[in-house]
């Protein structure tokens, strides 16, 4: 009986195991069916490329032109002596700052000093002659007055009472009157000659004094002495004498204002205007200075195809020095609110420019654009896009028109120019 019961229990256990196996297998199949969609979705995402995009936005734009040149003083001259003479006193040296009209040197000119003494003596002599001529004229006029009254009385009696006065007496009185009148005119003429000679002597004195004034050499404008050529006792030749090799006293340079001469290329000439602001950077000082376009030649050089343009750079602090190299940046064209794109989003092919735009369905399409102002990082877009459009800035070599992509907003790379 016992073997029969054991065999019956074994069959029950086997049936329960088979049933459990079938249940577990069914549960596994159901679980696998529920998880099937997830792997399929993951494979689809993997086939869509991710692209970096930026949105088209508005920003201020300016096209600049940077040209290097050398700073030179606004005025720089060699100061010569007007008259030859020896340097008697010298008040300036290298680096001396002088004001306009300040005395820099005094020359000793003995010849002019002697001429001044001679002129003064001549003036005294002619003054005496004028005084004597005036007295002589007064005396002769007095005599003429007496003779003229005598003639008028005799003539009046002869007319009113004929025969009372002999005609001979009337004629003699008239002759004396006319002779005295002629003497008056002669005395006036001598007085005028003396006065003219006095005026000439005074003019000669003024001329010689003006020449002697050049013995004091003064600064024609405010500046600094950059060279000194003479010492005490040096014979200075007159700078007006072309037959001699005249040596200047000093070199004077204006330091409160500098010129920066820049050759503007022909293609940018139309943008240059007097008064335009210019940023002047001096690399050796690591500083920027404000300037402005002060003047230009209004013509293009035939050989260089550039226009001579000068920028005035104020130097109130005295930091700038002649000979320093500077970089002048001119703003040629400005837009206050331009539609702009990073340069890395633009494809250039010959004379055409294109971009890749991501539409609302995350599909990409190539599009031609027209460009305006370009800077080192951005370009103005005149047509082809609208504000807010998403434009691809990452690698575009493998993209196809209409392809579905995953756009990711990124920051455009910015090029930092040398400071």
C-alpha positions as CSV (number, residue, x, y, z in Angstrom):
1,X,0.0,0.0,0.0
2,X,2.8,2.4,0.8
3,X,4.5,2.2,-2.6
4,X,1.2,3.0,-4.2
5,X,0.8,6.2,-2.1
6,X,4.4,7.3,-2.9
7,X,3.8,6.9,-6.6
8,X,0.6,9.0,-6.3
9,X,2.4,11.9,-4.5
10,X,5.1,11.9,-7.1
11,X,2.6,12.4,-9.9
12,X,0.9,15.3,-8.1
13,X,4.2,17.1,-7.5
14,X,5.1,16.7,-11.2
15,X,1.8,18.1,-12.3
16,X,2.2,21.2,-10.0
17,X,5.7,21.8,-11.4
18,X,4.5,21.7,-14.9
19,X,1.7,24.1,-14.2
20,X,4.1,26.6,-12.5
21,X,6.4,26.4,-15.4
22,X,3.7,27.2,-17.9
23,X,2.5,30.2,-15.7
24,X,6.0,31.6,-15.5
25,X,6.6,31.3,-19.2
26,X,3.4,33.1,-19.9
27,X,4.2,35.9,-17.6
28,X,7.7,36.3,-19.3
29,X,6.1,36.5,-22.7
30,X,3.6,39.2,-21.5
31,X,6.5,41.2,-20.0
32,X,8.5,41.1,-23.1
33,X,5.6,42.2,-25.2
34,X,5.1,45.2,-23.0
35,X,8.8,46.3,-23.2
36,X,9.1,45.9,-27.0
37,X,8.1,49.6,-27.9
38,X,10.9,51.1,-25.8
39,X,13.9,49.7,-27.7
40,X,12.3,50.7,-31.0
41,X,11.9,54.3,-29.9
42,X,15.6,54.5,-28.7
43,X,16.8,53.4,-32.1
44,X,14.8,56.2,-33.8
45,X,16.4,58.9,-31.6
46,X,19.8,57.6,-32.3
47,X,19.3,58.1,-36.1
48,X,18.4,61.8,-35.8
49,X,21.6,64.0,-35.6
50,X,21.8,66.8,-32.9
51,X,22.7,70.2,-34.2
52,X,23.7,73.4,-32.4
53,X,21.6,76.4,-33.3
54,X,21.3,80.1,-32.5
55,X,18.3,82.3,-32.9
56,X,18.4,85.2,-35.3
57,X,18.4,88.4,-33.2
58,X,18.9,92.2,-33.6
59,X,22.0,94.0,-32.4
60,X,24.0,97.2,-33.1
61,X,26.5,96.7,-35.9
62,X,29.4,98.8,-37.1
63,X,32.0,98.3,-39.8
64,X,35.4,99.5,-38.7
65,X,38.7,100.2,-40.4
66,X,41.9,100.0,-38.4
67,X,45.1,101.5,-39.8
68,X,48.4,101.8,-38.1
69,X,50.5,105.0,-38.3
70,X,53.0,107.1,-36.4
71,X,52.1,110.0,-34.0
72,X,53.6,113.3,-34.9
73,X,53.3,116.7,-33.2
74,X,50.6,119.0,-34.6
75,X,53.3,121.6,-35.2
76,X,57.1,121.0,-35.2
77,X,59.5,123.7,-36.4
78,X,63.2,124.7,-36.3
79,X,63.5,128.1,-34.7
80,X,66.0,130.3,-36.5
81,X,67.4,133.8,-35.8
82,X,66.1,136.6,-37.9
83,X,69.3,138.6,-37.6
84,X,72.9,137.4,-37.2
85,X,74.3,137.7,-33.7
86,X,76.1,135.9,-30.9
87,X,74.0,133.9,-28.3
88,X,74.3,136.1,-25.2
89,X,71.7,134.3,-23.0
90,X,70.0,130.9,-23.4
91,X,67.1,130.0,-21.3
92,X,66.0,126.7,-22.7
93,X,67.3,123.1,-23.1
94,X,66.2,119.6,-24.0
95,X,62.7,119.0,-22.7
96,X,62.0,122.6,-21.6
97,X,58.3,123.4,-21.8
98,X,57.6,126.9,-23.1
99,X,54.5,129.1,-23.5
100,X,53.7,131.1,-26.5
101,X,55.8,134.3,-26.5
102,X,58.2,133.1,-23.8
103,X,61.8,134.3,-24.1
104,X,64.1,131.5,-25.2
105,X,67.4,133.3,-26.0
106,X,68.9,136.7,-26.4
107,X,71.4,137.6,-29.2
108,X,74.1,140.3,-29.0
109,X,74.1,142.4,-32.2
110,X,76.5,145.4,-31.8
111,X,75.8,146.7,-35.4
112,X,72.1,147.1,-34.7
113,X,72.8,148.9,-31.4
114,X,75.0,151.4,-33.2
115,X,72.3,151.9,-35.8
116,X,69.8,152.7,-33.1
117,X,72.0,155.3,-31.6
118,X,72.5,156.8,-35.1
119,X,68.8,156.8,-35.7
120,X,68.1,158.6,-32.4
121,X,70.7,161.3,-33.3
122,X,69.1,161.8,-36.7
123,X,65.7,162.2,-35.2
124,X,67.0,164.8,-32.8
125,X,68.6,166.7,-35.6
126,X,65.5,166.7,-37.8
127,X,63.4,167.6,-34.9
128,X,65.5,170.7,-34.4
129,X,65.2,171.5,-38.1
130,X,61.4,171.2,-37.9
131,X,61.4,173.5,-34.9
132,X,63.5,176.1,-36.7
133,X,61.4,175.9,-39.9
134,X,58.3,176.4,-37.8
135,X,59.7,179.5,-36.1
136,X,60.9,180.9,-39.5
137,X,57.4,180.3,-40.9
138,X,55.8,182.1,-38.0
139,X,58.1,185.1,-38.5
140,X,57.5,185.4,-42.2
141,X,53.7,185.0,-41.7
142,X,53.8,187.9,-39.3
143,X,55.7,190.1,-41.7
144,X,53.3,189.2,-44.5
145,X,50.4,190.1,-42.3
146,X,51.8,193.6,-41.7
147,X,52.5,194.2,-45.4
148,X,49.2,192.8,-46.4
149,X,47.3,195.2,-44.1
150,X,49.4,198.1,-45.3
151,X,48.5,197.3,-48.9
152,X,44.8,197.0,-48.1
153,X,44.7,200.4,-46.4
154,X,46.5,202.2,-49.2
155,X,44.3,200.5,-51.8
156,X,41.2,201.3,-49.9
157,X,42.1,205.0,-49.7
158,X,43.0,205.1,-53.4
159,X,39.7,203.7,-54.3
160,X,37.6,205.8,-52.0
161,X,39.5,209.1,-52.6
162,X,41.2,209.1,-56.0
163,X,44.3,211.2,-56.2
164,X,44.9,211.4,-52.5
165,X,47.4,208.5,-52.6
166,X,49.9,208.1,-55.5
167,X,49.4,205.0,-57.5
168,X,53.1,204.3,-57.1
169,X,52.8,203.8,-53.4
170,X,49.8,201.4,-53.9
171,X,51.8,199.4,-56.4
172,X,54.9,199.2,-54.1
173,X,52.7,198.1,-51.2
174,X,51.1,195.4,-53.4
175,X,54.5,194.2,-54.5
176,X,55.7,193.8,-51.0
177,X,52.6,192.0,-50.0
178,X,53.0,189.5,-52.9
179,X,56.7,189.0,-52.1
180,X,55.9,188.3,-48.4
181,X,53.2,185.8,-49.5
182,X,55.7,184.0,-51.6
183,X,58.1,183.8,-48.7
184,X,55.4,182.3,-46.6
185,X,54.8,179.5,-49.1
186,X,58.6,178.9,-49.3
187,X,58.8,178.7,-45.5
188,X,55.9,176.2,-45.5
189,X,57.7,174.1,-48.0
190,X,60.9,174.1,-46.0
191,X,58.9,173.1,-42.9
192,X,57.3,170.2,-44.8
193,X,60.7,169.0,-46.0
194,X,62.0,169.1,-42.5
195,X,58.9,167.2,-41.2
196,X,59.3,164.6,-44.0
197,X,63.0,164.1,-43.0
198,X,62.0,163.7,-39.4
199,X,59.3,161.1,-40.4
200,X,61.9,159.2,-42.4
201,X,64.3,159.2,-39.5
202,X,61.5,158.0,-37.2
203,X,60.6,155.2,-39.7
204,X,64.2,154.1,-39.9
205,X,64.4,154.0,-36.1
206,X,61.2,151.9,-36.0
207,X,62.7,149.6,-38.6
208,X,65.9,149.1,-36.8
209,X,64.1,148.7,-33.5
210,X,62.0,145.9,-35.1
211,X,65.2,144.2,-36.3
212,X,66.8,144.6,-32.9
213,X,63.7,143.1,-31.3
214,X,64.7,139.9,-33.2
215,X,67.7,139.7,-30.9
216,X,65.2,138.3,-28.4
217,X,64.1,134.9,-29.7
218,X,60.7,133.9,-28.3
219,X,58.5,130.8,-28.7
220,X,56.0,131.1,-31.6
221,X,53.6,128.6,-29.9
222,X,53.3,126.6,-26.7
223,X,55.3,123.4,-26.8
224,X,58.5,121.6,-25.7
225,X,62.1,121.8,-26.8
226,X,63.0,118.5,-28.5
227,X,66.4,119.6,-29.9
228,X,69.0,122.3,-29.0
229,X,71.6,123.2,-31.6
230,X,73.4,126.3,-30.1
231,X,75.3,127.2,-26.9
232,X,76.3,130.4,-25.3
233,X,78.6,132.5,-27.6
234,X,77.5,130.6,-30.8
235,X,77.3,132.9,-33.8
236,X,73.8,132.5,-35.2
237,X,73.4,133.3,-38.9
238,X,70.3,135.0,-40.2
239,X,67.8,132.4,-41.2
240,X,66.6,134.6,-44.1
241,X,70.0,134.5,-45.9
242,X,69.9,131.7,-48.4
243,X,73.5,132.0,-49.2
244,X,74.6,130.7,-45.8
245,X,74.1,127.5,-44.0
246,X,72.1,128.9,-41.2
247,X,71.8,126.8,-38.1
248,X,68.6,126.8,-36.0
249,X,68.6,127.6,-32.3
250,X,66.2,124.9,-31.2
251,X,63.5,122.5,-32.5
252,X,60.1,123.2,-31.0
253,X,57.2,120.7,-31.0
254,X,53.6,121.2,-29.9
255,X,52.8,118.5,-27.4
256,X,49.1,119.2,-26.4
257,X,47.9,118.0,-29.8
258,X,49.1,115.3,-32.2
259,X,48.5,114.4,-35.8
260,X,47.9,110.8,-37.0
261,X,48.3,110.6,-40.8
262,X,46.5,107.5,-42.2
263,X,46.1,106.3,-45.8
264,X,42.5,105.4,-46.3
265,X,42.0,102.8,-49.1
266,X,40.0,103.9,-52.1
267,X,37.1,101.6,-51.3
268,X,36.5,103.3,-47.9
269,X,36.9,106.9,-49.0
270,X,33.2,107.5,-49.3
271,X,32.7,106.9,-45.6
272,X,35.2,109.5,-44.4
273,X,33.8,112.7,-43.0
274,X,35.4,115.6,-41.1
275,X,34.5,115.3,-37.4
276,X,34.0,111.6,-37.4
277,X,35.2,110.1,-34.1
278,X,38.3,107.9,-34.2
279,X,39.5,105.5,-31.5
280,X,43.3,105.7,-31.3
281,X,45.0,102.8,-29.5
282,X,48.7,103.1,-28.5
283,X,50.0,99.5,-27.9
284,X,53.2,100.6,-26.2
285,X,51.1,102.5,-23.6
286,X,48.2,99.9,-23.6
287,X,45.8,102.8,-23.7
288,X,43.1,104.2,-26.0
289,X,42.7,107.9,-26.8
290,X,39.8,109.7,-28.4
291,X,40.4,111.5,-31.7
292,X,38.5,112.8,-34.7
293,X,39.0,113.2,-38.4
294,X,40.2,116.8,-38.8
295,X,41.1,117.0,-42.5
296,X,41.7,115.0,-45.6
297,X,43.0,115.7,-49.1
298,X,39.8,115.1,-51.1
299,X,41.7,113.1,-53.7
300,X,43.1,109.6,-54.1
301,X,46.8,109.1,-54.7
302,X,47.4,107.5,-58.2
303,X,50.2,105.2,-57.0
304,X,48.9,104.0,-53.7
305,X,45.1,104.3,-54.3
306,X,44.7,105.8,-50.9
307,X,43.5,109.2,-49.6
308,X,45.6,111.3,-47.2
309,X,43.6,111.6,-44.0
310,X,44.7,113.3,-40.7
311,X,43.3,112.5,-37.3
312,X,43.8,115.0,-34.4
313,X,44.5,113.4,-31.1
314,X,44.5,115.7,-28.0
315,X,47.2,115.1,-25.4
316,X,46.1,117.1,-22.3
317,X,48.0,114.8,-19.9
318,X,51.2,114.8,-21.9
319,X,51.3,111.0,-22.1
320,X,51.7,110.8,-25.8
321,X,55.1,111.3,-27.4
322,X,56.3,111.9,-31.0
323,X,57.2,108.7,-32.8
324,X,54.8,106.3,-31.0
325,X,52.9,103.9,-33.2
326,X,49.2,104.0,-32.9
327,X,46.2,102.1,-34.4
328,X,43.4,104.3,-35.6
329,X,40.0,102.7,-35.8
330,X,37.4,104.5,-37.9
331,X,33.7,103.6,-37.8
332,X,32.8,103.4,-41.4
333,X,29.1,102.3,-41.3
334,X,26.8,101.9,-38.4
335,X,23.4,100.1,-37.8
336,X,21.6,100.7,-34.5
337,X,19.2,97.7,-34.8
338,X,20.5,95.2,-37.4
339,X,19.3,91.6,-38.0
340,X,22.5,89.7,-37.3
341,X,24.0,86.2,-37.5
342,X,27.3,84.7,-36.2
343,X,29.8,84.2,-39.0
344,X,30.1,80.5,-38.2
345,X,26.5,80.0,-39.3
346,X,27.2,81.3,-42.8
347,X,28.4,79.3,-45.8
348,X,30.3,81.3,-48.4
349,X,30.5,80.0,-51.9
350,X,31.9,82.4,-54.5
351,X,29.6,85.4,-54.3
352,X,26.7,83.6,-52.6
353,X,26.0,83.2,-48.9
354,X,23.7,80.5,-47.5
355,X,22.6,79.1,-44.1
356,X,20.8,76.1,-42.7
357,X,17.5,76.9,-41.0
358,X,15.6,74.6,-38.6
359,X,11.8,74.8,-39.2
360,X,9.0,74.3,-36.6
361,X,9.0,70.5,-37.4
362,X,12.7,70.3,-36.6
363,X,13.6,69.7,-40.2
364,X,16.5,71.6,-41.8
365,X,16.5,73.5,-45.1
366,X,19.3,75.5,-46.8
367,X,18.5,79.1,-47.6
368,X,20.3,81.9,-49.5
369,X,20.8,85.2,-47.6
370,X,22.0,88.6,-48.5
371,X,24.6,90.1,-46.2
372,X,25.4,93.7,-45.2
373,X,27.8,94.9,-42.6
374,X,30.3,92.3,-41.4
375,X,32.4,92.4,-38.2
376,X,34.9,89.9,-36.9
377,X,32.1,87.9,-35.3
378,X,28.7,88.8,-36.9
379,X,27.2,89.7,-40.2
380,X,24.2,91.8,-40.9
381,X,21.5,89.8,-42.8
382,X,19.5,92.0,-45.2
383,X,17.2,89.2,-46.6
384,X,16.6,85.5,-46.2
385,X,15.7,85.1,-42.5
386,X,13.4,86.6,-39.9
387,X,14.0,87.4,-36.3
388,X,13.7,84.3,-34.1
389,X,14.6,81.8,-36.8
390,X,16.9,78.9,-35.7
391,X,20.1,78.7,-37.7
392,X,22.6,75.9,-37.5
393,X,26.1,76.8,-36.3
394,X,27.6,73.4,-35.8
395,X,29.1,71.1,-38.5
396,X,26.9,71.1,-41.6
397,X,28.8,68.8,-43.9
398,X,26.6,65.7,-43.5
399,X,23.2,67.5,-43.4
400,X,20.5,66.9,-46.0
401,X,17.6,69.1,-47.0
402,X,14.5,68.1,-45.1
403,X,16.3,65.9,-42.7
404,X,14.9,65.7,-39.2
405,X,17.3,66.9,-36.5
406,X,17.5,67.6,-32.7
407,X,18.2,71.3,-32.4
408,X,20.1,72.5,-29.3
409,X,20.4,76.2,-28.6
410,X,24.1,77.1,-28.1
411,X,26.3,80.1,-27.7
412,X,28.2,81.3,-30.8
413,X,32.0,81.4,-30.6
414,X,33.3,84.9,-30.2
415,X,36.6,86.0,-31.6
416,X,38.5,88.3,-29.3
417,X,40.8,90.7,-31.3
418,X,44.2,91.6,-30.1
419,X,44.1,94.4,-27.5
